[in-house]
Every structure is written in C-alpha cells, then in structure tokens.
Amino acid sequence: MAFDISRPVQWKRLCIEWAVVCVVVGVMMLFSDALRSPGNVLGLVFGFVVYLAFGWTMAKLGYQRQRVRWDRAGHASGTSPTNGVAPSRSRPAPTKRTNGGRGSARQR
C-alpha cells in the first residue's frame, strides 16, 4: 500500500496499548531490584516514542488491526459484529447422513 498522509491514526488505541505495557513493566520493576535503574525507565520512555512512531507509520501505510476493521464494518452497517449475536442463516436441507431423510442407511 502507498503512504497516505491523510489516513487517520488511532492515537487513543496506541496510547492505551502502551499504557498496558508500562503497567506490566512497572510491576516487574517493583518486584525486581535488578530492574530498578534510571536506564530502564529511560528505555521505557524511548520505547514509547518508537512504538508511537511505528504505529503512526503503519497507520499511514494503511494497516488496520482486525478488531478495528470489524468495528468499522459494524458501524457502517448499523450493527456490531462483535455483539455476540450470530447472523441468521438458512438451514440446509436434511439428508440421509443427517438423519433427516427417510429411514436409515442401515435398514436397506
């Protein structure tokens, strides 16, 4: 896909994902003396900048996560496909193999 500067970037999603990573790493830093150093905190901040830059680049190239595509498709059609309701499908005609036909195959 071509780079397009007009494509939207989902900053809120990127920041929430990184916040989850920061919480996990922060908990690990609390319980391990070897991880408590200014260099690790600086690395976490640097990682945040790199993650945002990578997310921005991927969004401008047209990448969308599967969940985002499902949500957009649901909003476009008026219903959300992630609401747990299965779409209605017609039931196939019964056959001898599904016990819907006359008699059993063993009764011949």
MDAnalysis code that builds the backbone (N, CA, C; Angstrom):
import MDAnalysis as mda
import numpy as np

u = mda.Universe.empty(324, n_residues=108, atom_resindex=np.repeat(np.arange(108), 3), trajectory=True)
u.add_TopologyAttr("name", ["N", "CA", "C"] * 108)
u.add_TopologyAttr("resid", np.arange(1, 109))
u.add_TopologyAttr("resname", ["MET", "ALA", "PHE", "ASP", "ILE", "SER", "ARG", "PRO", "VAL", "GLN", "TRP", "LYS", "ARG", "LEU", "CYS", "ILE", "GLU", "TRP", "ALA", "VAL", "VAL", "CYS", "VAL", "VAL", "VAL", "GLY", "VAL", "MET", "MET", "LEU", "PHE", "SER", "ASP", "ALA", "LEU", "ARG", "SER", "PRO", "GLY", "ASN", "VAL", "LEU", "GLY", "LEU", "VAL", "PHE", "GLY", "PHE", "VAL", "VAL", "TYR", "LEU", "ALA", "PHE", "GLY", "TRP", "THR", "MET", "ALA", "LYS", "LEU", "GLY", "TYR", "GLN", "ARG", "GLN", "ARG", "VAL", "ARG", "TRP", "ASP", "ARG", "ALA", "GLY", "HIS", "ALA", "SER", "GLY", "THR", "SER", "PRO", "THR", "ASN", "GLY", "VAL", "ALA", "PRO", "SER", "ARG", "SER", "ARG", "PRO", "ALA", "PRO", "THR", "LYS", "ARG", "THR", "ASN", "GLY", "GLY", "ARG", "GLY", "SER", "ALA", "ARG", "GLN", "ARG"])
u.atoms.positions = np.array([
    [0.841, -1.181, 0.000],
    [0.000, 0.000, 0.000],
    [0.882, 1.238, 0.000],
    [0.375, 2.280, -0.584],
    [1.124, 3.523, -0.657],
    [0.936, 4.350, 0.610],
    [1.938, 5.122, 0.932],
    [1.893, 6.016, 2.077],
    [0.900, 7.134, 1.787],
    [-0.033, 7.371, 2.701],
    [-1.041, 8.414, 2.526],
    [-1.140, 9.206, 3.821],
    [-0.727, 10.449, 3.778],
    [-0.685, 11.296, 4.974],
    [-2.083, 11.605, 5.514],
    [-3.115, 11.445, 4.696],
    [-4.474, 11.791, 5.133],
    [-5.163, 10.656, 5.899],
    [-4.564, 9.480, 5.963],
    [-5.175, 8.376, 6.712],
    [-5.165, 8.693, 8.202],
    [-6.242, 8.331, 8.901],
    [-6.295, 8.639, 10.337],
    [-5.420, 7.682, 11.154],
    [-4.945, 8.193, 12.283],
    [-4.160, 7.393, 13.226],
    [-4.970, 7.288, 14.507],
    [-5.085, 6.104, 15.045],
    [-5.859, 5.893, 16.261],
    [-4.933, 6.066, 17.469],
    [-4.727, 7.333, 17.833],
    [-3.806, 7.662, 18.914],
    [-4.275, 7.089, 20.248],
    [-5.567, 7.118, 20.492],
    [-6.085, 6.623, 21.768],
    [-5.765, 5.140, 21.933],
    [-5.987, 4.352, 20.890],
    [-5.697, 2.926, 20.957],
    [-4.213, 2.682, 21.169],
    [-3.356, 3.422, 20.457],
    [-1.917, 3.256, 20.617],
    [-1.471, 3.572, 22.040],
    [-1.997, 4.651, 22.598],
    [-1.609, 5.044, 23.954],
    [-2.135, 4.065, 25.001],
    [-3.331, 3.543, 24.816],
    [-3.877, 2.570, 25.767],
    [-3.043, 1.288, 25.732],
    [-2.686, 0.826, 24.554],
    [-1.862, -0.379, 24.453],
    [-0.518, -0.171, 25.137],
    [0.080, 0.992, 24.923],
    [1.370, 1.236, 25.551],
    [1.226, 1.394, 27.065],
    [0.118, 1.945, 27.532],
    [-0.113, 2.065, 28.974],
    [-0.176, 0.683, 29.628],
    [-0.784, -0.272, 28.943],
    [-0.833, -1.645, 29.472],
    [0.579, -2.207, 29.577],
    [1.402, -1.985, 28.567],
    [2.789, -2.453, 28.594],
    [3.540, -1.786, 29.742],
    [3.339, -0.489, 29.929],
    [4.019, 0.234, 31.004],
    [3.616, -0.294, 32.376],
    [2.357, -0.617, 32.563],
    [1.904, -1.154, 33.850],
    [2.573, -2.504, 34.118],
    [2.620, -3.363, 33.111],
    [3.248, -4.677, 33.287],
    [4.736, -4.519, 33.611],
    [5.423, -3.679, 32.857],
    [6.850, -3.465, 33.107],
    [7.052, -2.784, 34.458],
    [6.175, -1.855, 34.819],
    [6.277, -1.179, 36.113],
    [6.126, -2.149, 37.273],
    [5.207, -3.087, 37.166],
    [5.036, -4.099, 38.209],
    [6.285, -4.974, 38.293],
    [6.830, -5.327, 37.143],
    [8.070, -6.117, 37.158],
    [9.204, -5.335, 37.807],
    [9.276, -4.035, 37.555],
    [10.324, -3.203, 38.145],
    [10.155, -3.087, 39.661],
    [8.921, -3.096, 40.134],
    [8.689, -3.005, 41.574],
    [9.191, -4.242, 42.311],
    [9.061, -5.409, 41.695],
    [9.396, -6.649, 42.373],
    [10.833, -7.125, 42.126],
    [11.560, -6.475, 41.258],
    [12.927, -6.893, 40.966],
    [13.884, -5.723, 41.180],
    [14.819, -5.902, 42.099],
    [15.800, -4.847, 42.366],
    [16.719, -4.622, 41.167],
    [16.975, -5.671, 40.394],
    [17.882, -5.551, 39.255],
    [17.285, -4.684, 38.142],
    [15.947, -4.565, 38.105],
    [15.304, -3.782, 37.041],
    [15.117, -2.312, 37.402],
    [15.363, -1.957, 38.663],
    [15.175, -0.560, 39.079],
    [16.430, 0.251, 38.755],
    [16.405, 0.884, 37.626],
    [17.510, 1.768, 37.258],
    [16.968, 2.870, 36.357],
    [17.627, 4.021, 36.398],
    [17.176, 5.116, 35.522],
    [17.270, 4.739, 34.042],
    [18.199, 3.879, 33.693],
    [18.341, 3.461, 32.302],
    [17.127, 2.688, 31.814],
    [16.567, 1.856, 32.680],
    [15.378, 1.096, 32.290],
    [14.168, 2.003, 32.128],
    [14.035, 2.984, 32.984],
    [12.926, 3.938, 32.854],
    [13.099, 4.750, 31.579],
    [14.329, 5.180, 31.312],
    [14.598, 5.911, 30.069],
    [14.324, 5.034, 28.852],
    [14.667, 3.753, 28.947],
    [14.383, 2.819, 27.858],
    [12.893, 2.643, 27.641],
    [12.121, 2.668, 28.718],
    [10.666, 2.565, 28.605],
    [10.096, 3.792, 27.888],
    [10.611, 4.968, 28.215],
    [10.159, 6.196, 27.542],
    [10.579, 6.178, 26.071],
    [11.803, 5.760, 25.803],
    [12.279, 5.668, 24.420],
    [11.444, 4.650, 23.637],
    [11.108, 3.547, 24.266],
    [10.266, 2.541, 23.628],
    [8.891, 3.097, 23.286],
    [8.345, 3.947, 24.144],
    [7.060, 4.589, 23.874],
    [7.141, 5.445, 22.614],
    [8.203, 6.209, 22.487],
    [8.372, 7.066, 21.303],
    [8.505, 6.213, 20.043],
    [9.281, 5.149, 20.125],
    [9.466, 4.267, 18.963],
    [8.142, 3.584, 18.605],
    [7.388, 3.138, 19.630],
    [6.102, 2.474, 19.391],
    [5.119, 3.423, 18.702],
    [5.050, 4.668, 19.177],
    [4.157, 5.635, 18.530],
    [4.588, 5.928, 17.097],
    [5.887, 6.065, 16.872],
    [6.374, 6.328, 15.507],
    [6.057, 5.155, 14.581],
    [6.259, 3.937, 15.072],
    [5.957, 2.754, 14.271],
    [4.458, 2.645, 14.014],
    [3.633, 2.895, 15.035],
    [2.173, 2.854, 14.863],
    [1.692, 3.906, 13.884],
    [2.266, 5.098, 13.952],
    [1.907, 6.176, 13.031],
    [2.257, 5.771, 11.596],
    [3.472, 5.233, 11.407],
    [3.906, 4.822, 10.070],
    [3.008, 3.729, 9.512],
    [2.699, 2.737, 10.327],
    [1.844, 1.643, 9.867],
    [0.439, 2.147, 9.516],
    [-0.099, 3.073, 10.318],
    [-1.429, 3.622, 10.022],
    [-1.415, 4.400, 8.705],
    [-0.367, 5.135, 8.454],
    [-0.274, 5.909, 7.215],
    [-0.062, 5.008, 5.998],
    [0.468, 3.809, 6.234],
    [0.609, 2.846, 5.138],
    [-0.671, 2.056, 4.892],
    [-1.675, 2.223, 5.775],
    [-2.965, 1.582, 5.554],
    [-3.227, 0.376, 6.428],
    [-2.328, 0.057, 7.355],
    [-2.537, -1.109, 8.211],
    [-3.630, -0.824, 9.234],
    [-4.559, -1.770, 9.361],
    [-5.593, -1.712, 10.391],
    [-5.665, -3.063, 11.057],
    [-5.749, -3.065, 12.361],
    [-5.897, -4.327, 13.061],
    [-7.259, -4.925, 12.773],
    [-7.384, -6.245, 12.908],
    [-8.625, -6.951, 12.588],
    [-9.791, -6.394, 13.385],
    [-9.626, -6.156, 14.654],
    [-10.713, -5.657, 15.509],
    [-11.211, -4.297, 15.012],
    [-10.314, -3.444, 14.586],
    [-10.698, -2.121, 14.091],
    [-11.526, -2.256, 12.824],
    [-11.148, -3.183, 11.939],
    [-11.917, -3.385, 10.709],
    [-13.311, -3.898, 11.031],
    [-13.417, -4.811, 12.017],
    [-14.735, -5.325, 12.403],
    [-15.602, -4.220, 12.966],
    [-15.023, -3.372, 13.806],
    [-15.791, -2.288, 14.402],
    [-16.279, -1.307, 13.334],
    [-15.419, -0.988, 12.395],
    [-15.824, -0.055, 11.336],
    [-16.895, -0.663, 10.445],
    [-16.794, -1.951, 10.156],
    [-17.801, -2.622, 9.335],
    [-19.136, -2.652, 10.069],
    [-19.103, -2.861, 11.366],
    [-20.329, -2.890, 12.158],
    [-20.994, -1.529, 12.224],
    [-20.205, -0.487, 12.377],
    [-20.784, 0.859, 12.426],
    [-21.352, 1.264, 11.073],
    [-20.738, 0.794, 10.004],
    [-21.228, 1.138, 8.672],
    [-22.570, 0.466, 8.388],
    [-22.750, -0.770, 8.896],
    [-23.996, -1.485, 8.626],
    [-25.054, -1.249, 9.691],
    [-24.681, -0.589, 10.776],
    [-25.662, -0.287, 11.820],
    [-25.669, -1.269, 12.964],
    [-24.989, -2.401, 12.815],
    [-24.893, -3.368, 13.902],
    [-23.437, -3.724, 14.105],
    [-23.105, -4.123, 15.299],
    [-21.741, -4.502, 15.598],
    [-21.594, -6.011, 15.487],
    [-20.670, -6.499, 14.667],
    [-20.499, -7.934, 14.542],
    [-19.879, -8.564, 15.784],
    [-19.399, -7.769, 16.721],
    [-18.784, -8.306, 17.926],
    [-19.748, -8.324, 19.099],
    [-21.054, -8.160, 18.858],
    [-22.002, -8.112, 19.961],
    [-22.455, -9.493, 20.406],
    [-21.954, -10.544, 19.824],
    [-22.255, -11.898, 20.257],
    [-23.471, -12.517, 19.597],
    [-24.163, -11.811, 18.746],
    [-25.336, -12.357, 18.076],
    [-24.901, -12.893, 16.723],
    [-25.164, -14.169, 16.501],
    [-24.778, -14.785, 15.236],
    [-25.745, -14.348, 14.137],
    [-25.236, -14.124, 12.954],
    [-26.136, -13.770, 11.858],
    [-27.034, -14.955, 11.506],
    [-28.265, -14.660, 11.093],
    [-29.199, -15.743, 10.769],
    [-28.839, -16.330, 9.408],
    [-28.800, -17.661, 9.363],
    [-28.508, -18.360, 8.109],
    [-29.606, -19.370, 7.880],
    [-29.865, -19.662, 6.618],
    [-30.877, -20.669, 6.320],
    [-30.302, -22.046, 6.609],
    [-31.159, -22.927, 7.030],
    [-30.743, -24.279, 7.386],
    [-30.708, -25.132, 6.123],
    [-29.646, -25.928, 5.944],
    [-29.578, -26.763, 4.749],
    [-30.623, -27.876, 4.807],
    [-30.987, -28.386, 3.651],
    [-31.978, -29.457, 3.577],
    [-31.427, -30.720, 4.223],
    [-32.269, -31.476, 4.939],
    [-31.797, -32.703, 5.582],
    [-31.449, -33.774, 4.550],
    [-30.488, -34.606, 4.901],
    [-30.076, -35.714, 4.040],
    [-30.108, -37.003, 4.841],
    [-29.854, -38.128, 4.171],
    [-29.813, -39.405, 4.872],
    [-28.699, -39.432, 5.917],
    [-27.619, -38.767, 5.637],
    [-26.482, -38.759, 6.560],
    [-26.794, -37.957, 7.822],
    [-27.692, -37.001, 7.741],
    [-28.036, -36.202, 8.918],
    [-29.310, -36.700, 9.577],
    [-29.778, -37.875, 9.216],
    [-30.980, -38.490, 9.774],
    [-32.240, -37.689, 9.452],
    [-32.200, -36.911, 8.426],
    [-33.384, -36.143, 8.039],
    [-34.158, -36.791, 6.916],
    [-33.525, -37.776, 6.267],
    [-34.196, -38.456, 5.164],
    [-35.035, -39.619, 5.677],
    [-35.646, -40.345, 4.778],
    [-36.467, -41.499, 5.165],
    [-35.586, -42.661, 5.588],
    [-35.852, -43.163, 6.761],
    [-35.175, -44.358, 7.225],
    [-33.699, -44.153, 7.434],
    [-33.032, -45.189, 7.759],
    [-31.611, -45.151, 7.997],
    [-30.911, -45.891, 6.863],
    [-29.676, -45.604, 6.654],
    [-28.911, -46.268, 5.606],
    [-28.698, -47.736, 5.949],
    [-28.779, -48.097, 7.225],
    [-28.565, -49.484, 7.652],
    [-29.803, -50.352, 7.451],
    [-30.946, -49.764, 7.222],
    [-32.181, -50.532, 7.105],
    [-32.445, -50.989, 5.680],
    [-31.540, -50.914, 4.794],
    [-31.762, -51.313, 3.406],
    [-31.880, -52.767, 3.260],
])
